[in-house]
Amino acid sequence: MAGNEKEEEPATLMEEDDKITNDDPGNGATADQETSDKLIRLPLTRIKHIMKSDPDVTLSSQEAVVMLAKATELFVHMLSADAVTHTVQSKRKTLQRKDLDNILDARDCYSFLEGIIDS
């Protein structure tokens, strides 16, 4: 039975990550605030600061910041899920840099990152 639990561990970790919410009823947050907290996990002020570091960007609406944050979260989730899949297929439990490198080389959707990430 212990062997079966070890095989299910990566899926369990990903499912637990998806369950992270702000369900504390005593926090005094409004329904809109709770909904936005559940949708976006990255700090919006940090993303806005990064956006403004581009000299071509002078103003950015709150909606643009939220959409960029959500797109970033989805990209990181997809990349990490692909890397974890490769790790599990390699019969290992620890995600390593070589797993990310293999995924970046194997999938065409990550070709825009070629030359940006050090090897």
C-alpha positions as CSV (number, residue, x, y, z in Angstrom):
1,M,0.0,0.0,0.0
2,A,2.9,2.4,0.7
3,G,4.1,1.9,-2.9
4,N,0.7,3.0,-4.2
5,E,0.7,6.2,-2.1
6,K,4.1,7.2,-3.5
7,E,2.9,6.9,-7.1
8,E,0.0,9.2,-6.4
9,E,2.0,11.8,-4.7
10,P,2.6,14.3,-7.6
11,A,-1.1,14.3,-8.5
12,T,-2.0,14.9,-4.9
13,L,0.4,17.9,-4.6
14,M,-1.1,19.5,-7.7
15,E,-4.7,18.9,-6.4
16,E,-3.8,20.5,-3.1
17,D,-2.4,23.5,-4.9
18,D,-5.6,24.0,-6.8
19,K,-7.6,24.0,-3.5
20,I,-5.9,27.1,-2.0
21,T,-8.5,29.7,-1.3
22,N,-9.3,32.4,1.2
23,D,-12.2,30.8,3.1
24,D,-11.8,32.5,6.4
25,P,-15.3,33.9,7.2
26,G,-13.9,36.4,9.8
27,N,-11.6,38.3,7.4
28,G,-14.2,41.0,6.6
29,A,-13.5,40.8,2.8
30,T,-16.3,41.5,0.4
31,A,-17.6,39.0,-2.2
32,D,-15.8,40.8,-5.0
33,Q,-12.6,40.9,-3.1
34,E,-12.8,37.2,-2.3
35,T,-13.5,36.4,-5.9
36,S,-10.5,38.4,-7.2
37,D,-8.3,36.8,-4.5
38,K,-9.2,33.4,-5.7
39,L,-8.6,34.3,-9.4
40,I,-5.2,36.0,-9.0
41,R,-2.4,34.7,-6.9
42,L,0.4,37.0,-8.0
43,P,0.9,40.4,-6.5
44,L,-0.8,42.9,-8.8
45,T,1.3,45.9,-7.6
46,R,4.5,44.0,-8.5
47,I,3.2,43.2,-12.0
48,K,2.2,46.8,-12.5
49,H,5.7,47.9,-11.5
50,I,7.2,45.4,-13.9
51,M,4.9,46.6,-16.7
52,K,5.9,50.2,-16.0
53,S,9.6,49.3,-16.3
54,D,9.1,49.1,-20.1
55,P,9.8,52.6,-21.5
56,D,7.0,52.2,-24.0
57,V,4.3,51.7,-21.3
58,T,3.1,55.0,-19.7
59,L,-0.3,53.9,-18.4
60,S,-1.8,50.6,-17.6
61,S,-5.4,49.9,-16.6
62,Q,-6.2,47.7,-13.7
63,E,-8.0,45.3,-16.1
64,A,-4.8,45.0,-18.2
65,V,-2.7,44.2,-15.0
66,V,-5.2,41.6,-13.9
67,M,-5.3,39.9,-17.3
68,L,-1.5,39.9,-17.5
69,A,-1.3,38.4,-14.0
70,K,-3.8,35.7,-14.9
71,A,-2.0,34.9,-18.2
72,T,1.3,34.6,-16.3
73,E,-0.2,32.3,-13.7
74,L,-1.6,30.0,-16.5
75,F,1.7,30.0,-18.3
76,V,3.6,29.0,-15.1
77,H,1.0,26.4,-14.3
78,M,1.3,24.9,-17.8
79,L,5.1,24.9,-17.8
80,S,5.3,23.4,-14.3
81,A,2.7,20.7,-15.1
82,D,4.6,19.7,-18.2
83,A,7.8,19.5,-16.3
84,V,6.2,17.5,-13.5
85,T,4.9,15.1,-16.1
86,H,8.4,14.6,-17.5
87,T,9.7,14.1,-14.0
88,V,7.1,11.4,-13.2
89,Q,7.8,9.7,-16.6
90,S,11.5,9.6,-15.6
91,K,10.5,7.8,-12.4
92,R,11.8,10.6,-10.1
93,K,10.2,12.6,-7.4
94,T,12.3,15.8,-7.6
95,L,11.8,18.3,-10.3
96,Q,15.1,19.3,-11.8
97,R,16.4,21.9,-14.2
98,K,16.9,19.2,-16.9
99,D,13.2,18.5,-16.8
100,L,12.4,22.1,-17.7
101,D,15.1,22.1,-20.4
102,N,13.7,18.9,-21.9
103,I,10.2,20.4,-22.0
104,L,11.4,23.6,-23.5
105,D,13.1,21.6,-26.3
106,A,10.3,19.1,-26.8
107,R,7.3,21.5,-27.1
108,D,7.0,24.0,-29.9
109,C,4.8,26.3,-27.8
110,Y,7.9,27.2,-25.7
111,S,10.1,28.0,-28.7
112,F,9.9,31.7,-27.9
113,L,12.0,31.1,-24.8
114,E,14.9,29.8,-26.8
115,G,18.0,31.8,-26.1
116,I,16.4,33.6,-23.1
117,I,17.0,30.9,-20.5
118,D,20.6,30.0,-19.7
119,S,21.5,26.4,-20.3
